[in-house]
Amino acid sequence: MNPVESVIRPEIRAMATYPVADATGMIKLDAMESPYRLPEDLARELGAVVSGLGLNRYPVPSLARLRQLIRETMGVPSGFDVLCGNGSDECIQYITAACAREGAVVMAPAPSFVMFQMHALFYRLQFVAVPLKPDFALDIEAFLAAIDRHRPALIWLAYPNNPTGSPYSHAEVERIVRAAPGLVVIDEAYQPYAGDSFMRRLPDFANLAVMRTVSKISMAGVRLGYVAASPEWLVEFDKTRAPYNISVLAEAVAIKILENKHVIDALAARVLAERPVVQEGLSKIRGVTQFPSAANFVCVRVPGPPGSGTAVHQKMKAAGVLVRNFDGGHPLMTNCLRLSIGTPDENRAMLAALENALKYTVLRTGPSCD
Ligand SMILES: Cc1ncc(COP(=O)(O)O)c(C=O)c1O
């Protein structure tokens, strides 16, 4: 027998690597990054910071200054702390690892961020996906019933959700936290665009953690996420974290940027100001259904039979605009595309490419798709 086949679990061999499209030369609106780089003066200061680093040494794992800055700038309540991750992707990994008791259940709405399910699979945990409603609202009664039935050790709630952008109601999420027998992690990756947060609610619930990332606010390349929780939770997560997971470079760069947080806040405000412009543009494109968004992206459904989303995606790509295609994945996402908010020019080009692509695919698939 092939040694790879005999060693690697069948479910791992059946998986695909996390897809990252080549965006060379394209308008890149597929991954909810900020379209804005840091201003030159701050970038130059970062250069000076990096040149002064001792790269011969491992990072000091306590990350005291970085954690202090995160607590101060991100509104972490007193008595609570943060544990960093190499992106919040890594926080998902070490939290799942810490909760991976034999037979434990992990639960999340579906569709949602794919890594919740992937890490459950890696750690051989049962993953229960509770479908959203067709309009991507939370099916709160179904979710509460699923909690009752499966007694999950760990619940993930992306708030707002990716890939739908759905802004769940605070009251409904609170009902889930109250009903959960285990840990609830509210993943606030899109909080800078959301206008609501559970961070200030941490003291209200012993089973709540709030996870965030700096990836959506001009720092995706730094790879820094964090989970805010009580020290009792963090001390356990810390044990399943890889040693030295935050590089000396990431630590120093993040400190410098967070010391100037007003700079990235201003960039995020520019992105946020473009969201209604994109939504207004989408409302003028015939046949496109757009879903409410509290994030820096908008999820849309294009008209036509299943597969039309993929055709539109390809056509937009050929026109030099890369968005994310969800057609052919979760059944609720048939013909859905996720459009990150870019600069005003990028957004105009994206809307034009979408409109053009639709003309082309509507022609090819016939009048029934209109
Ligand atoms: C809901 C959600 N959580 C977590 C992540 C991971 O972010 P990162 O690893 O860049 O911090 C993403 C990335 O898109 C996301 O959408």
The ligand as an SDF file (V2000), in Angstrom:
LIG
                    3D

 16 16  0  0  0  0  0  0  0  0999 V2000
  -15.2570   34.9300   10.3230 C   0  0  0  0  0  0  0  0  0  0  0  0
  -13.7900   34.7950   10.1580 C   0  0  0  0  0  0  0  0  0  0  0  0
  -13.0510   34.3890   11.1870 N   0  0  0  0  0  0  0  0  0  0  0  0
  -11.7220   34.2480   11.1000 C   0  0  0  0  0  0  0  0  0  0  0  0
  -11.0630   34.5350    9.9170 C   0  0  0  0  0  0  0  0  0  0  0  0
   -9.5780   34.3270    9.8630 C   0  0  0  0  0  0  0  0  0  0  0  0
   -8.9210   35.5390    9.8420 O   0  0  0  0  0  0  0  0  0  0  0  0
   -7.3480   35.6750   10.0950 P   0  0  0  0  0  0  0  0  0  0  0  0
   -6.7790   34.2890   10.2350 O   0  0  0  0  0  0  0  0  0  0  0  0
   -6.8420   36.3930    8.9220 O   0  0  0  0  0  0  0  0  0  0  0  0
   -7.2130   36.4290   11.3690 O   0  0  0  0  0  0  0  0  0  0  0  0
  -11.7850   34.9710    8.8150 C   0  0  0  0  0  0  0  0  0  0  0  0
  -11.0980   35.2650    7.5530 C   0  0  0  0  0  0  0  0  0  0  0  0
  -11.6470   35.6640    6.5670 O   0  0  0  0  0  0  0  0  0  0  0  0
  -13.1870   35.0840    8.9310 C   0  0  0  0  0  0  0  0  0  0  0  0
  -13.9470   35.4750    7.9130 O   0  0  0  0  0  0  0  0  0  0  0  0
  1  2  1  0
  2  3  1  0
  2 15  2  0
  3  4  2  0
  4  5  1  0
  5  6  1  0
  5 12  2  0
  6  7  1  0
  7  8  1  0
  8  9  2  0
  8 10  1  0
  8 11  1  0
 12 13  1  0
 12 15  1  0
 13 14  2  0
 15 16  1  0
M  END
$$$$
